[in-house]
Amino acid sequence: MGMRLSLVAMKPDQLAGLSQSESSLIGLLLRSSDESSLHLDKEWHGIHFLLTGESWSSDGKYGSVIFGGSEFGPNLSYGPARALAAEDIRKIGVMLEVLSLDELRGRYDPVAMSKAQIYPDVWEREGHEALEWLLAGYLKLRDFYARAATEGKGVLLAIL
């Protein structure tokens, strides 16, 4: 199945009242898709690289989009879940709104992504098709954050 990024937008009081049990968090993060959740398959890591130029860092302007937030609960499949407050979501929403697809296209470097071991390792083989896949995922992510920001919600996210 591979590593998948799951995000759930929640009202601040819901986020604060979450159970920290592993089964509760996994159930919430894997629930069926609706407007309050987003599930990105393997493209999440490539999107992170386009945003940051890094493999795993949460530093920098866009580092918090996929790897930000405060760790929440036990270690899940690939580390603990993380929670981003509504204020963080507003900031992320604004940053992503002004980031153009052309700028992301200019950051796409299949050789560098392969060298950085960006998951999954399809960049050199798939070339332009992989870029379009990443951009489609990025648009979903941008729209998810914009909707959460408009609704004043925080986000629970994890790689599962």
Backbone as a printed PyTorch tensor [residue, N CA C, xyz], in Angstrom:
tensor([[[  0.8210,  -1.1870,   0.0000],
         [  0.0000,   0.0000,   0.0000],
         [  0.8650,   1.2500,   0.0000]],

        [[  1.9240,   1.2880,   0.7740],
         [  2.8070,   2.4400,   0.7720],
         [  2.4120,   3.4900,   1.7810]],

        [[  3.2370,   4.5090,   1.8650],
         [  2.9970,   5.6030,   2.7970],
         [  1.9860,   6.5770,   2.2000]],

        [[  1.0420,   6.9680,   3.0230],
         [ -0.0400,   7.8500,   2.6020],
         [ -0.1770,   8.9750,   3.6220]],

        [[ -0.3950,  10.1790,   3.1580],
         [ -0.6140,  11.3210,   4.0360],
         [ -2.1090,  11.5140,   4.2200]],

        [[ -2.5470,  11.5120,   5.4590],
         [ -3.9550,  11.7420,   5.7750],
         [ -4.0660,  13.0030,   6.6100]],

        [[ -5.0040,  13.8690,   6.2360],
         [ -5.2460,  15.1190,   6.9390],
         [ -6.7310,  15.2250,   7.2530]],

        [[ -7.0360,  15.7130,   8.4450],
         [ -8.4290,  15.9140,   8.8440],
         [ -8.5470,  17.3120,   9.4410]],

        [[ -9.4190,  18.1240,   8.8740],
         [ -9.6740,  19.4700,   9.3980],
         [-10.6970,  19.3670,  10.5170]],

        [[-10.4100,  20.0660,  11.6070],
         [-11.2830,  19.9830,  12.7750],
         [-11.3910,  21.3420,  13.4490]],

        [[-12.5470,  21.5790,  14.0790],
         [-12.7040,  22.7800,  14.8780],
         [-11.7050,  22.7180,  16.0260]],

        [[-11.1930,  23.8680,  16.4620],
         [-10.1760,  23.8670,  17.5180],
         [-10.5840,  23.0840,  18.7710]],

        [[-11.8450,  23.1780,  19.1920],
         [-12.2620,  22.4460,  20.3910],
         [-12.2900,  20.9390,  20.1490]],

        [[-12.6040,  20.5160,  18.9200],
         [-12.5610,  19.0960,  18.5840],
         [-11.1250,  18.5850,  18.6060]],

        [[-10.2230,  19.3800,  18.0660],
         [ -8.8110,  19.0060,  18.0290],
         [ -8.2710,  18.8740,  19.4550]],

        [[ -8.6290,  19.8330,  20.3110],
         [ -8.1490,  19.8080,  21.6960],
         [ -8.7150,  18.6140,  22.4700]],

        [[ -9.9050,  18.1520,  22.0940],
         [-10.5510,  17.0660,  22.8290],
         [-10.3050,  15.6780,  22.2680]],

        [[ -9.3930,  15.5460,  21.3230],
         [ -9.1450,  14.2400,  20.7010],
         [ -8.5420,  13.2410,  21.6670]],

        [[ -8.9510,  12.0070,  21.5100],
         [ -8.3110,  10.9090,  22.2270],
         [ -6.9300,  10.6870,  21.6310]],

        [[ -5.9860,  10.3120,  22.4670],
         [ -4.6430,  10.0510,  21.9700],
         [ -4.3950,   8.5550,  21.7770]],

        [[ -5.4490,   7.7550,  21.8110],
         [ -5.2410,   6.3210,  21.6160],
         [ -4.9330,   6.0520,  20.1430]],

        [[ -4.0680,   5.0930,  19.9190],
         [ -3.6320,   4.7690,  18.5590],
         [ -4.8130,   4.3810,  17.6760]],

        [[ -5.6810,   3.5120,  18.1580],
         [ -6.8040,   3.0600,  17.3240],
         [ -7.7660,   4.1960,  17.0130]],

        [[ -7.9750,   5.0950,  17.9700],
         [ -8.8600,   6.2390,  17.7430],
         [ -8.2840,   7.1720,  16.6850]],

        [[ -6.9810,   7.4580,  16.7900],
         [ -6.3370,   8.3600,  15.8240],
         [ -6.3090,   7.7530,  14.4240]],

        [[ -5.9430,   6.4900,  14.3290],
         [ -5.8970,   5.8470,  13.0100],
         [ -7.2920,   5.8030,  12.3980]],

        [[ -8.2930,   5.4840,  13.1940],
         [ -9.6700,   5.4710,  12.6940],
         [-10.0860,   6.8260,  12.1560]],

        [[ -9.7450,   7.8760,  12.8770],
         [-10.0860,   9.2320,  12.4410],
         [ -9.3320,   9.6080,  11.1650]],

        [[ -8.0570,   9.2960,  11.1250],
         [ -7.2240,   9.6700,   9.9800],
         [ -7.5610,   8.8830,   8.7180]],

        [[ -8.0940,   7.6910,   8.8740],
         [ -8.3990,   6.8600,   7.7070],
         [ -9.8800,   6.8590,   7.3400]],

        [[-10.6550,   7.6660,   8.0310],
         [-12.0980,   7.6560,   7.7500],
         [-12.3610,   7.9970,   6.2890]],

        [[-13.5590,   7.6420,   5.8620],
         [-13.8960,   7.8750,   4.4610],
         [-13.7820,   9.3540,   4.1260]],

        [[-13.5210,   9.5930,   2.8870],
         [-13.2460,  10.9390,   2.4240],
         [-14.5090,  11.7980,   2.4250]],

        [[-14.3990,  12.9850,   2.9570],
         [-15.4150,  14.0160,   2.8500],
         [-14.6740,  15.3400,   2.7710]],

        [[-15.3690,  16.4320,   2.8150],
         [-14.7030,  17.7330,   2.6590],
         [-13.7550,  18.0640,   3.7990]],

        [[-13.9120,  17.3920,   4.9510],
         [-13.0470,  17.7010,   6.0880],
         [-11.7880,  16.8440,   6.1110]],

        [[-11.6270,  15.9690,   5.1270],
         [-10.4240,  15.1340,   5.1140],
         [ -9.8070,  15.0970,   3.7190]],

        [[ -8.5230,  14.7900,   3.7040],
         [ -7.8010,  14.6480,   2.4530],
         [ -6.8030,  13.5170,   2.6310]],

        [[ -6.7370,  12.6690,   1.6330],
         [ -5.7850,  11.5650,   1.6350],
         [ -4.9530,  11.6700,   0.3650]],

        [[ -3.6580,  11.8740,   0.5520],
         [ -2.7430,  11.8910,  -0.5810],
         [ -1.9740,  10.5890,  -0.5720]],

        [[ -1.9140,   9.9540,  -1.7100],
         [ -1.1870,   8.7070,  -1.8130],
         [  0.3060,   9.0300,  -1.8000]],

        [[  1.0600,   8.4470,  -2.6160],
         [  2.5140,   8.5670,  -2.5810],
         [  3.0420,   9.9160,  -3.0490]],

        [[  2.2030,  10.7720,  -3.5820],
         [  2.6720,  12.0560,  -4.0940],
         [  3.0500,  13.0540,  -3.0020]],

        [[  2.6620,  12.8030,  -1.7650],
         [  2.9260,  13.7600,  -0.6800],
         [  4.4050,  14.0890,  -0.5440]],

        [[  5.2830,  13.1020,  -0.7000],
         [  6.7030,  13.3480,  -0.4840],
         [  7.2820,  14.2050,  -1.6210]],

        [[  6.8520,  13.9630,  -2.8440],
         [  7.2760,  14.7890,  -3.9670],
         [  6.7750,  16.2170,  -3.8370]],

        [[  5.5520,  16.3850,  -3.3490],
         [  5.0080,  17.7300,  -3.1190],
         [  5.8530,  18.4390,  -2.0700]],

        [[  6.1970,  17.7340,  -1.0010],
         [  7.0450,  18.3380,   0.0310],
         [  8.3730,  18.7990,  -0.5770]],

        [[  8.9590,  17.9800,  -1.4300],
         [ 10.2330,  18.3610,  -2.0620],
         [ 10.0570,  19.5890,  -2.9520]],

        [[  8.9620,  19.6500,  -3.7180],
         [  8.7250,  20.8320,  -4.5520],
         [  8.5760,  22.0870,  -3.6930]],

        [[  7.9470,  21.9350,  -2.5380],
         [  7.7380,  23.0860,  -1.6610],
         [  9.0060,  23.5260,  -0.9530]],

        [[  9.8520,  22.5760,  -0.5500],
         [ 10.9650,  22.9040,   0.3380],
         [ 12.3530,  22.6690,  -0.2500]],

        [[ 12.4640,  21.7940,  -1.2490],
         [ 13.7740,  21.4070,  -1.7510],
         [ 14.4920,  20.4430,  -0.8190]],

        [[ 13.7840,  19.9170,   0.1670],
         [ 14.3390,  19.0270,   1.1840],
         [ 13.5860,  17.7030,   1.2040]],

        [[ 14.2290,  16.6920,   1.7950],
         [ 13.5820,  15.3850,   1.9080],
         [ 12.6250,  15.3000,   3.0880]],

        [[ 13.0900,  15.7030,   4.2760],
         [ 12.2900,  15.4600,   5.4820],
         [ 12.1900,  16.6640,   6.4020]],

        [[ 12.7890,  17.7630,   6.0900],
         [ 12.8410,  18.9000,   6.9980],
         [ 11.4920,  19.6080,   7.0940]],

        [[ 11.1860,  20.0490,   8.3110],
         [ 10.0020,  20.8820,   8.5010],
         [ 10.3880,  22.3510,   8.6210]],

        [[ 11.6650,  22.6440,   8.3960],
         [ 12.1450,  24.0280,   8.4490],
         [ 11.7520,  24.7790,   7.1730]],

        [[ 11.9110,  26.0670,   7.2130],
         [ 11.6690,  26.8970,   6.0340],
         [ 10.2130,  27.2980,   5.8980]],

        [[  9.9880,  28.1350,   4.9270],
         [  8.6690,  28.7370,   4.7210],
         [  7.5640,  27.6970,   4.5340]],

        [[  7.8160,  26.6510,   3.7680],
         [  6.7760,  25.6770,   3.4560],
         [  6.9360,  24.3490,   4.2030]],

        [[  7.8870,  24.2720,   5.1050],
         [  8.1570,  23.0170,   5.8000],
         [  6.9990,  22.4900,   6.6200]],

        [[  6.1450,  23.3720,   7.1040],
         [  5.0380,  22.9430,   7.9660],
         [  3.8440,  22.3910,   7.1950]],

        [[  3.8140,  22.5590,   5.8890],
         [  2.6550,  22.1150,   5.1080],
         [  2.4230,  20.6080,   5.2710]],

        [[  3.4700,  19.8180,   5.2250],
         [  3.3400,  18.3620,   5.3440],
         [  3.9750,  17.8230,   6.6190]],

        [[  5.0290,  18.4650,   7.1140],
         [  5.7200,  17.9490,   8.2950],
         [  5.6150,  18.8500,   9.5180]],

        [[  4.7000,  19.8010,   9.5040],
         [  4.5890,  20.7270,  10.6190],
         [  3.6500,  20.2450,  11.7050]],

        [[  3.5080,  21.0780,  12.7100],
         [  2.5870,  20.8040,  13.7950],
         [  3.2570,  20.1800,  14.9970]],

        [[  2.4790,  20.0820,  16.0540],
         [  2.9400,  19.4800,  17.3020],
         [  2.5990,  18.0070,  17.2920]],

        [[  3.5660,  17.1850,  17.6850],
         [  3.3180,  15.7430,  17.7280],
         [  2.1700,  15.4580,  18.6880]],

        [[  1.3350,  14.5070,  18.2910],
         [  0.1230,  14.2250,  19.0450],
         [ -0.0710,  12.7110,  19.1380]],

        [[ -0.0540,  12.1970,  20.3320],
         [ -0.3370,  10.7840,  20.5290],
         [  0.8570,   9.8840,  20.2950]],

        [[  0.5830,   8.5840,  20.2310],
         [  1.6580,   7.5950,  20.1030],
         [  2.2360,   7.5420,  18.6920]],

        [[  3.3220,   6.8150,  18.5810],
         [  3.9410,   6.5800,  17.2850],
         [  2.9990,   5.7220,  16.4500]],

        [[  2.6460,   6.2090,  15.2800],
         [  1.8000,   5.4510,  14.3670],
         [  2.7140,   4.7710,  13.3580]],

        [[  2.2710,   4.5050,  12.2000],
         [  3.0790,   3.7910,  11.2070],
         [  4.4080,   4.4710,  10.9210]],

        [[  4.4030,   5.7860,  10.7120],
         [  5.6110,   6.5380,  10.3580],
         [  5.7420,   7.7540,  11.2710]],

        [[  5.7280,   7.5280,  12.5440],
         [  5.8200,   8.6030,  13.5210],
         [  4.4460,   8.9780,  14.0480]],

        [[  4.4100,   9.8700,  15.0220],
         [  3.1250,  10.2720,  15.5950],
         [  2.3420,  11.1900,  14.6510]],

        [[  1.0490,  11.2860,  14.9220],
         [  0.2350,  12.2890,  14.2330],
         [  0.7360,  13.6600,  14.6860]],

        [[  0.3670,  14.6890,  13.9360],
         [  0.7240,  16.0510,  14.3040],
         [ -0.5190,  16.9310,  14.1930]],

        [[ -0.5780,  17.9290,  15.0360],
         [ -1.7160,  18.8470,  15.0370],
         [ -1.2350,  20.2510,  14.6920]],

        [[ -1.9190,  20.8610,  13.7490],
         [ -1.6630,  22.2500,  13.3650],
         [ -2.8560,  23.0910,  13.8270]],

        [[ -2.5890,  24.1540,  14.5520],
         [ -3.6350,  25.0330,  15.0590],
         [ -4.2660,  25.8320,  13.9190]],

        [[ -5.4590,  26.3430,  14.1790],
         [ -6.1820,  27.1310,  13.1720],
         [ -5.3450,  28.3150,  12.6810]],

        [[ -4.5940,  28.9490,  13.5720],
         [ -3.7370,  30.0760,  13.1720],
         [ -2.6670,  29.6240,  12.1720]],

        [[ -2.0950,  28.4430,  12.4100],
         [ -1.1110,  27.8930,  11.4760],
         [ -1.7500,  27.6080,  10.1210]],

        [[ -2.9640,  27.1220,  10.1390],
         [ -3.6730,  26.7860,   8.9010],
         [ -3.9380,  28.0480,   8.0910]],

        [[ -4.3010,  29.1300,   8.7570],
         [ -4.5140,  30.4010,   8.0370],
         [ -3.2250,  30.8400,   7.3360]],

        [[ -2.1050,  30.7440,   8.0330],
         [ -0.8190,  31.1370,   7.4440],
         [ -0.4680,  30.2440,   6.2530]],

        [[ -0.6420,  28.9510,   6.4180],
         [ -0.3530,  28.0130,   5.3290],
         [ -1.2630,  28.2950,   4.1460]],

        [[ -2.5370,  28.5200,   4.4130],
         [ -3.4850,  28.8120,   3.3350],
         [ -3.0620,  30.0060,   2.5020]],

        [[ -2.6090,  31.0640,   3.1540],
         [ -2.1600,  32.2680,   2.4450],
         [ -0.9020,  31.9750,   1.6350]],

        [[  0.0490,  31.2600,   2.2350],
         [  1.2960,  30.9430,   1.5190],
         [  1.0260,  30.1190,   0.2670]],

        [[  0.1530,  29.1300,   0.3880],
         [ -0.1220,  28.2650,  -0.7600],
         [ -0.9360,  28.9750,  -1.8320]],

        [[ -1.7820,  29.9000,  -1.4150],
         [ -2.6080,  30.6400,  -2.3710],
         [ -1.7660,  31.4410,  -3.3530]],

        [[ -0.6520,  31.9690,  -2.8910],
         [  0.1700,  32.8280,  -3.7570],
         [  1.2860,  32.0620,  -4.4720]],

        [[  1.4570,  30.7840,  -4.1600],
         [  2.4780,  29.9700,  -4.8160],
         [  1.9210,  29.4350,  -6.1340]],

        [[  2.5380,  29.8100,  -7.2250],
         [  2.0030,  29.4400,  -8.5380],
         [  2.4610,  28.0490,  -8.9640]],

        [[  1.6650,  27.4500,  -9.8190],
         [  2.0320,  26.1610, -10.3930],
         [  3.2960,  26.2940, -11.2420]],

        [[  3.4670,  27.4250, -11.9010],
         [  4.6840,  27.6360, -12.6930],
         [  5.9270,  27.6240, -11.8080]],

        [[  5.8200,  28.2170, -10.6220],
         [  6.9580,  28.1940,  -9.7030],
         [  7.2710,  26.7570,  -9.2790]],

        [[  6.2470,  25.9790,  -8.9920],
         [  6.4680,  24.5720,  -8.6260],
         [  7.0460,  23.7900,  -9.7970]],

        [[  6.5540,  24.0500, -10.9970],
         [  7.1060,  23.3810, -12.1830],
         [  8.6000,  23.6510, -12.3090]],

        [[  8.9970,  24.8860, -12.0230],
         [ 10.3960,  25.2610, -12.1070],
         [ 11.2740,  24.5850, -11.0660]],

        [[ 10.6640,  24.1080, -10.0060],
         [ 11.4090,  23.4270,  -8.9410],
         [ 11.5350,  21.9240,  -9.1850]],

        [[ 10.8510,  21.4240, -10.1790],
         [ 10.8530,  19.9800, -10.4310],
         [ 12.1820,  19.5570, -11.0420]],

        [[ 12.8930,  18.6870, -10.3580],
         [ 14.1870,  18.2000, -10.8030],
         [ 14.2330,  16.6980, -10.5370]],

        [[ 13.8570,  15.8730, -11.5180],
         [ 13.7900,  14.4300, -11.3020],
         [ 15.0980,  13.8120, -10.8020]],

        [[ 16.2310,  14.2950, -11.2860],
         [ 17.5260,  13.7410, -10.8620],
         [ 17.7590,  14.0620,  -9.3810]],

        [[ 17.5450,  15.3100,  -8.9980],
         [ 17.7300,  15.7000,  -7.5960],
         [ 16.7650,  14.9510,  -6.6860]],

        [[ 15.5390,  14.7300,  -7.1480],
         [ 14.5590,  14.0130,  -6.3470],
         [ 14.9710,  12.5610,  -6.1490]],

        [[ 15.5020,  11.9580,  -7.1850],
         [ 15.9900,  10.5790,  -7.0580],
         [ 17.1780,  10.5130,  -6.1030]],

        [[ 18.1030,  11.4530,  -6.2360],
         [ 19.2680,  11.4870,  -5.3370],
         [ 18.8500,  11.7070,  -3.8890]],

        [[ 17.8080,  12.5020,  -3.6750],
         [ 17.3180,  12.7860,  -2.3250],
         [ 16.4220,  11.6690,  -1.7950]],

        [[ 16.2090,  10.6390,  -2.6020],
         [ 15.3780,   9.4830,  -2.2360],
         [ 13.9460,   9.8980,  -1.8880]],

        [[ 13.3940,  10.7400,  -2.7470],
         [ 12.0110,  11.1660,  -2.5630],
         [ 11.1010,  10.0140,  -2.9830]],

        [[ 10.2290,   9.6500,  -2.0840],
         [  9.3120,   8.5230,  -2.2640],
         [  8.1570,   8.9270,  -3.1670]],

        [[  7.6930,   8.0800,  -4.0440],
         [  8.3220,   6.8580,  -4.5400],
         [  9.3380,   7.2140,  -5.6190]],

        [[ 10.2720,   6.3700,  -5.8600],
         [ 11.3620,   6.6890,  -6.7890],
         [ 10.9200,   6.4440,  -8.2380]],

        [[ 10.1230,   7.3800,  -8.7500],
         [  9.6140,   7.2710, -10.1290],
         [  9.9940,   8.4780, -10.9800]],

        [[ 10.6900,   9.4270, -10.4070],
         [ 10.8530,  10.7540, -11.0070],
         [ 11.5720,  10.7260, -12.3450]],

        [[ 12.6950,  10.0490, -12.4230],
         [ 13.4440,  10.0200, -13.6860],
         [ 12.7270,   9.1700, -14.7260]],

        [[ 12.1220,   8.1130, -14.3000],
         [ 11.4220,   7.2180, -15.2220],
         [ 10.1380,   7.8630, -15.7640]],

        [[  9.3870,   8.5370, -14.9010],
         [  8.0800,   9.0860, -15.2800],
         [  8.1480,  10.5170, -15.8080]],

        [[  9.1750,  11.2600, -15.4520],
         [  9.3810,  12.6010, -15.9740],
         [  8.2000,  13.5380, -15.8360]],

        [[  7.7110,  14.0570, -16.9640],
         [  6.6330,  15.0460, -16.9870],
         [  5.3370,  14.5000, -16.3820]],

        [[  5.0340,  13.2370, -16.6110],
         [  3.8120,  12.6470, -16.0510],
         [  3.8370,  12.6880, -14.5310]],

        [[  5.0060,  12.4320, -13.9370],
         [  5.1260,  12.4840, -12.4780],
         [  4.9200,  13.9100, -11.9780]],

        [[  5.4290,  14.8870, -12.7120],
         [  5.2210,  16.2830, -12.3280],
         [  3.7410,  16.6210, -12.3330]],

        [[  3.0280,  16.2300, -13.3600],
         [  1.5890,  16.5190, -13.4320],
         [  0.8370,  15.8540, -12.2780]],

        [[  1.2540,  14.6520, -11.9040],
         [  0.6770,  13.9410, -10.7620],
         [  0.9100,  14.7440,  -9.4790]],

        [[  2.1240,  15.2600,  -9.3020],
         [  2.4330,  16.0650,  -8.1190],
         [  1.6170,  17.3540,  -8.0900]],

        [[  1.4980,  18.0140,  -9.2370],
         [  0.7420,  19.2660,  -9.2870],
         [ -0.7390,  19.0450,  -8.9980]],

        [[ -1.2940,  17.9480,  -9.4830],
         [ -2.6930,  17.6250,  -9.1870],
         [ -2.8690,  17.4030,  -7.6820]],

        [[ -1.9370,  16.7010,  -7.0600],
         [ -1.9870,  16.4930,  -5.6140],
         [ -1.8070,  17.7910,  -4.8550]],

        [[ -0.9080,  18.6410,  -5.3390],
         [ -0.6850,  19.9340,  -4.7090],
         [ -1.9770,  20.7680,  -4.7250]],

        [[ -2.6830,  20.7760,  -5.8440],
         [ -3.9280,  21.5500,  -5.9260],
         [ -4.9560,  21.0500,  -4.9150]],

        [[ -5.0390,  19.7470,  -4.7340],
         [ -5.9480,  19.1840,  -3.7160],
         [ -5.5300,  19.6560,  -2.3250]],

        [[ -4.2210,  19.6160,  -2.0660],
         [ -3.7060,  20.0340,  -0.7660],
         [ -3.9540,  21.5190,  -0.5330]],

        [[ -3.6810,  22.3360,  -1.5400],
         [ -3.9090,  23.7810,  -1.4360],
         [ -5.3740,  24.0840,  -1.1540]],

        [[ -6.2670,  23.4140,  -1.8820],
         [ -7.7020,  23.6380,  -1.6940],
         [ -8.1680,  23.1690,  -0.3120]],

        [[ -7.5990,  22.0570,   0.1540],
         [ -7.9430,  21.5580,   1.4870],
         [ -7.5680,  22.5890,   2.5510]],

        [[ -6.3330,  23.1000,   2.4840],
         [ -5.8950,  24.1020,   3.4630],
         [ -6.7120,  25.3830,   3.3480]],

        [[ -7.0470,  25.7930,   2.1500],
         [ -7.8500,  27.0110,   1.9690],
         [ -9.2210,  26.8550,   2.6090]],

        [[ -9.8440,  25.6980,   2.3990],
         [-11.1640,  25.4360,   2.9890],
         [-11.0680,  25.4070,   4.5140]],

        [[-10.0650,  24.7200,   5.0530],
         [ -9.8900,  24.6500,   6.5030],
         [ -9.6480,  26.0460,   7.0850]],

        [[ -8.8420,  26.8590,   6.3980],
         [ -8.5630,  28.2210,   6.8680],
         [ -9.8330,  29.0590,   6.8760]],

        [[-10.6250,  28.9700,   5.8110],
         [-11.8740,  29.7260,   5.7300],
         [-12.8290,  29.3430,   6.8540]],

        [[-12.8210,  28.0780,   7.2270],
         [-13.7140,  27.5800,   8.2730],
         [-13.1260,  27.7170,   9.6740]],

        [[-11.9140,  28.2680,   9.7910],
         [-11.2950,  28.4710,  11.0930],
         [-10.8980,  27.1770,  11.7930]],

        [[-10.5310,  26.1760,  11.0140],
         [-10.2220,  24.8630,  11.5870],
         [ -8.7180,  24.6310,  11.7000]],

        [[ -8.3690,  23.7430,  12.6040],
         [ -7.0220,  23.2150,  12.7070],
         [ -6.9760,  21.9200,  11.9140]],

        [[ -5.8080,  21.2960,  11.8550],
         [ -5.6540,  20.0650,  11.0720],
         [ -4.8550,  19.0360,  11.8540]],

        [[ -5.3540,  17.8220,  11.8380],
         [ -4.6260,  16.6650,  12.3450],
         [ -4.0880,  15.9440,  11.1170]],

        [[ -2.7960,  15.6090,  11.1170],
         [ -2.2190,  14.9370,   9.9530],
         [ -1.2360,  13.8650,  10.3870]],

        [[ -1.0880,  12.8760,   9.5420],
         [ -0.1240,  11.8020,   9.8070],
         [  0.1800,  11.0750,   8.5140]],

        [[  1.3460,  10.4630,   8.4930],
         [  1.7280,   9.5810,   7.3980],
         [  1.4800,   8.1740,   7.8920]],

        [[  0.6530,   7.4670,   7.1820],
         [  0.2570,   6.1060,   7.5850],
         [  0.5800,   5.1130,   6.5030]]])
